[in-house]
Amino acid sequence: MEEARYEYLLQLGDSDLILGQRLAALCGHGPALEEDIAMSNVALDLIGQARFWLSYAAEIKGGDADEDTLAFLRDAPAYRNVLLVEQPNGDYGHTIVRQCFYDVWHFFVLQALMQSTDTRIADIAAKSIKEVQYHVERSGDWVVRLGDGTEESHRRTQAAVDKLWRYTGELFRSSEAEQALVEAGIAVDVATLYEPWRAHMQALFEEATLELPGDQPMQCGGKHGEHTEHLGYVLAEMQHLQRSYPGARW
Amino acid sequence: MTVSEQTRFDINDVWQWLDAVPDPEIPVVSVIDLGIVRDVRFEDEQLVVTITPTYSGCPAMQVIEDNILEALRENGVDDARLDVQLSPAWTTDWMSERGKENLRGYGIAPPGESAGTQVIDISRITRSGRNVLPQTCPHCGSKHTERVSEFGSTPCKALHRCLDCAEPFDYFKPF
């Protein structure tokens, strides 16, 4: 059970961390000052939440592990994030659609985890969901503005939806670790979140004049360490300092 | 150590010392005004201060922790520990009235009531998100203001603008 709990905490923490790292790369490159700041704020929230999850994971692992060794000294196959968050930033429509898919899923996950029988998980979820509510509002607002914006912004946003949709299936498929914890009331059965997530997307997309893609094969594997080629590049940049100067401290 | 030595620090004094520790980004409010110090107690000879983080990713939190320990050391407490408690999650409702007044004087509109323990709900997200109430301009007192961005210069603040005096201002978000 402890091994499953460790794996699950990595799943939660790694997805937050990698998306936070992706967004942090936009700092100084946002399309407008306010957007630049907003993106960095969301990145900070996600990285802060990742620290809570990874610190807990490190305590279970024991030994010399801490949040930093988990973040900076694991290779891509040891990462448990979903594939969606490691996808490149692309244009702003791409960045926002990726964010919206994740934010709404993230909200429903945390909402369910507030009832986790593991009180530490419940506490982190209750803390994080207040921040994620702001994230949901913001990315949803942008999906509508871009989707129902100009012809060009609509075209690009729809293209992002069509391209990223294949990474949404994984969000609702449990890993073995998750399944073991669902029975103990520790983890949420993500399959049950699909309907509310899809309903939220449907309402949002109607307002944004965007179309939800039809059924198609889904890309999975992140929760088992099978990643797209993009994750290696993210880690190379994020881990550069600790890899080049092991043990370096601020 | 004798009993008298153990109790040479009055808990009320400790609260006062902590009240002199400012928020590093908004120095007109103390960590007490912010409501992040949840408990101060002795465990045997060790002083234990329990704090609750504001935003998960707030870069000021580490500085605040260091400053709290530093303030205790300056007052002669060598054996102190900080405990971080996540639950119940921090809310701006814990901010003191004095803190809110100081914010206003500093040019930051203080937070209104938060949703508190109400169930968080995302089902009514529309184009404009939640209703945005106009905040009172901390510079000229006008209510004729608008929100520029939900995200401001720090995670805890939103950016607003006064339509009368034309000054931008920060709004400490209810959270």
Interface residues (C-beta under 8 A of the other chain):
Chain A: G20 E34 E35 I37 A38 N41 V42 A43 L44 D45 L46 I47 G48 Q49 R51 F52 V104 F107 Q111 T119 A122 D123 I124 A126 K127 S128 I129 K130 E131 Q133 Y134 V136 E137 R138 G140 D141 V144 R145 H200 L204 E207
Chain B: P53 Y55 S56 G57 C58 P59 L86 S87 P88 A89 W90 I120 I122 S123 I125 T126 R127 S128 G129 R130 V148 S149 E150 F151 G152 S153 P155 L159 F175
